[in-house]
């Protein structure tokens, strides 16, 4: 599974639009669309996944 597929799946599980995800991460929708794997991105995704997991429980 690619990074973009992972983001899309996590976003759908949390019932979020791309814009809502960007707002939670404090960036624009275009930024989320263009991101590549970096340390900062990984940390933001980790925090977001943790938040989504806690929300889904």
C-alpha beads as a LAMMPS data file, in Angstrom:
LAMMPS data file: protein, C-alpha beads

57 atoms
56 bonds

1 atom types
1 bond types

-500.0 500.0 xlo xhi
-500.0 500.0 ylo yhi
-500.0 500.0 zlo zhi

Masses

1 110.0

Atoms # bond

1 1 1 0.000 0.000 0.000
2 1 1 1.341 3.416 -0.922
3 1 1 1.566 6.416 1.372
4 1 1 -1.294 8.159 -0.402
5 1 1 -3.454 5.047 -0.035
6 1 1 -2.632 4.895 3.684
7 1 1 -3.585 8.546 4.159
8 1 1 -6.807 8.046 2.230
9 1 1 -7.750 4.928 4.224
10 1 1 -7.006 6.553 7.580
11 1 1 -8.900 9.657 6.536
12 1 1 -11.930 7.628 5.466
13 1 1 -11.898 5.596 8.691
14 1 1 -11.990 8.853 10.630
15 1 1 -14.685 10.225 8.262
16 1 1 -12.560 13.239 7.329
17 1 1 -12.161 15.217 4.149
18 1 1 -8.699 16.036 2.877
19 1 1 -9.272 19.616 3.997
20 1 1 -10.234 18.516 7.524
21 1 1 -7.080 16.404 7.714
22 1 1 -4.995 19.365 6.591
23 1 1 -6.652 21.586 9.208
24 1 1 -5.851 19.057 11.949
25 1 1 -2.223 19.001 10.820
26 1 1 -2.072 22.787 10.480
27 1 1 -1.303 22.817 6.745
28 1 1 -3.169 23.398 3.486
29 1 1 -4.988 20.732 1.524
30 1 1 -2.459 21.171 -1.275
31 1 1 0.401 20.488 1.147
32 1 1 -1.123 17.176 2.205
33 1 1 -1.523 16.244 -1.457
34 1 1 2.153 16.966 -2.175
35 1 1 3.839 15.565 0.925
36 1 1 6.636 13.082 0.661
37 1 1 7.828 10.859 3.494
38 1 1 9.877 12.919 5.940
39 1 1 10.540 12.702 9.638
40 1 1 8.110 15.510 10.428
41 1 1 5.416 13.929 8.269
42 1 1 5.879 10.572 9.966
43 1 1 5.516 12.182 13.384
44 1 1 2.371 14.053 12.328
45 1 1 0.856 10.870 10.906
46 1 1 1.761 8.970 14.081
47 1 1 -0.006 11.585 16.202
48 1 1 -2.978 11.661 13.877
49 1 1 -3.253 7.862 13.781
50 1 1 -3.130 7.785 17.549
51 1 1 -5.837 10.421 17.753
52 1 1 -7.992 8.577 15.188
53 1 1 -7.496 5.277 17.007
54 1 1 -8.619 6.833 20.279
55 1 1 -11.601 8.426 18.508
56 1 1 -12.615 5.121 16.903
57 1 1 -12.611 3.224 20.201

Bonds

1 1 1 2
2 1 2 3
3 1 3 4
4 1 4 5
5 1 5 6
6 1 6 7
7 1 7 8
8 1 8 9
9 1 9 10
10 1 10 11
11 1 11 12
12 1 12 13
13 1 13 14
14 1 14 15
15 1 15 16
16 1 16 17
17 1 17 18
18 1 18 19
19 1 19 20
20 1 20 21
21 1 21 22
22 1 22 23
23 1 23 24
24 1 24 25
25 1 25 26
26 1 26 27
27 1 27 28
28 1 28 29
29 1 29 30
30 1 30 31
31 1 31 32
32 1 32 33
33 1 33 34
34 1 34 35
35 1 35 36
36 1 36 37
37 1 37 38
38 1 38 39
39 1 39 40
40 1 40 41
41 1 41 42
42 1 42 43
43 1 43 44
44 1 44 45
45 1 45 46
46 1 46 47
47 1 47 48
48 1 48 49
49 1 49 50
50 1 50 51
51 1 51 52
52 1 52 53
53 1 53 54
54 1 54 55
55 1 55 56
56 1 56 57
